[in-house]
């Protein structure tokens, strides 16, 4: 798996993970969303992506991992989406 692939797919999957994460997860910065996406790609394709061609199962598992990482990042950073 090349690093360019990981970065590009990390951006895409990070945004998809943020979209599919339940609740209001728009309170984390975009760079952290991308980092969560890269983590999701590394986990998903690291566990399942050792095939030739497009591995749809690894793609969807990466989205799930990215969504979980986005939720964890939102809890850990503790940024409030509401400004007084």
Secondary structure, 3 states (H helix, E strand, C coil): CCHHHHHHHHHHHHHHHHHHCCCCCCCCCHHHHHHHHHHHHHHHHHHHCCCCCCCHHHHHHHHHHHHHHHHHHHHHHCCCCCCC
